[in-house]
């Protein structure tokens, strides 16, 4: 496979379209200059196959905006796994826990944590063969958080740091 530097923050157009761009982005996993280190390089990465009796760990590697945009792919993961957990940034833990297709979300992981397979969040579009016409568009922008709804507040402030 051709290895080409596809740095963070580049759009998904050009270089042959979305699917080609996602393929090139995958070559940067574990490369400090493109996607940073692979936190779970020693563990079994998910290969996209059905695993209904297993536990998948999805881990974020980018910022809050990318995490919010791409967590929608966790729903497709839940259709293939018995349990789906997300290792994410602290400000997103409560929000991600409220998603019906995420079994657990946390911002730290201990040595004793158990999961069968793992996948970086930003690898999911490639694993699912996303092209421009199949980008998931049904994900609700606003997610109801029970504690927020019960508080009677009209706005939600999410800390960014």
Protein Blocks (a to p, Z undefined) as FASTA:
>chain_A
ZZddddehiaceejhijklmmmmmmmmgopaklnopafklmpccdehiacfkbccddddf
bdfklmmmmmmmmmmmmmmpmbdcddddfklmmmmmmpmkbfbdcfbdcfkbccfbdcdf
klmmmmnopafklocfkbcfbdcdfklmmnopabdcddfZZ
